[in-house]
């Protein structure tokens, strides 16, 4: 299961790690987000101990959404050492997300 990332725990869980991070920005009302959610959870299970995989609800974390200029959901950011290295917008296949995450390993 992906971690619930929000404005309060972001610094500790994302910025405080040297592991690669996959961060899914989504909303409860978003159909494509609902389709992507189980894929993100699968990746979280498969990469447990190797990467941080988290979900951010854009409505519950407006500061984070603003910081990363999230305009469309779902948007997945790939972060390494506190820096956004890649991103994906829209519901994309699992293989594409895994490929981008693997590039940060």
C-alpha positions in Angstrom: 0.0 0.0 0.0 1.3 3.4 -0.9 2.1 5.9 1.9 -0.3 8.8 2.5 1.8 11.8 1.9 0.6 15.3 2.9 1.7 18.8 3.8 2.6 17.7 7.3 4.8 14.6 6.6 6.2 15.4 3.2 9.6 16.8 4.5 10.2 13.7 6.7 9.1 11.0 4.3 10.1 12.4 0.9 12.8 15.1 1.4 14.4 13.1 4.3 15.3 10.1 2.2 17.9 9.2 -0.4 15.7 6.5 -1.9 13.9 7.2 -5.1 10.3 8.5 -4.7 7.2 8.0 -6.8 4.6 10.5 -5.7 1.0 10.2 -7.1 -1.0 13.5 -6.9 -4.7 12.6 -7.2 -8.2 13.6 -6.1 -11.1 11.5 -4.9 -13.4 12.8 -7.6 -11.0 12.0 -10.5 -11.9 8.9 -12.5 -8.4 8.3 -14.0 -7.0 8.7 -10.5 -9.2 5.9 -9.3 -8.0 3.7 -12.2 -4.3 4.5 -11.4 -4.6 4.0 -7.6 -4.4 0.2 -7.6 -1.4 0.4 -10.0 0.4 2.7 -7.6 -0.4 0.4 -4.7 1.1 -2.6 -6.6 4.3 -0.7 -7.3 4.5 0.2 -3.6 4.4 -3.5 -2.7 6.9 -4.5 -5.3 9.4 -1.7 -4.4 9.0 -1.9 -0.6 12.4 -1.3 0.9 13.8 0.0 -2.4 11.7 3.1 -3.0 9.2 5.4 -1.4 5.8 5.2 -3.1 3.2 7.7 -1.9 -0.1 9.3 -2.8 -1.0 13.0 -2.3 -4.6 14.1 -2.2 -4.4 17.5 -3.9 -7.4 18.8 -2.0 -6.0 17.8 1.4 -2.5 19.1 0.6 -2.8 22.4 -1.2 0.7 23.5 -0.2 2.4 20.5 -1.9 0.1 20.8 -4.9 1.1 24.5 -5.3 4.8 23.9 -4.7 4.9 21.4 -7.6 2.5 23.3 -9.8 0.1 20.4 -10.1 -2.6 21.4 -12.6 -3.9 18.1 -13.8 -4.6 14.9 -11.9 -3.3 12.3 -11.8 0.2 13.6 -12.0 3.0 11.3 -10.8 6.4 12.9 -9.9 9.6 11.0 -9.7 11.9 12.5 -7.1 15.5 11.7 -6.2 17.5 13.5 -3.5 14.8 16.1 -3.1 14.7 17.0 -6.8 12.0 16.2 -9.4 13.7 14.1 -12.0 10.7 13.1 -14.2 6.9 13.3 -14.2 3.9 11.6 -15.8 0.5 13.2 -16.4 -2.7 11.2 -16.8 -3.4 7.5 -16.3 -0.4 5.7 -17.8 0.4 2.0 -17.9 2.2 0.5 -15.0 5.2 -0.4 -17.2 5.8 3.3 -17.9 5.8 4.2 -14.2 8.1 1.3 -13.3 10.5 2.4 -16.2 10.7 5.9 -14.8 11.1 4.7 -11.2 13.8 2.2 -12.3 15.7 5.0 -14.0 16.2 6.6 -10.5 17.6 3.4 -8.9 
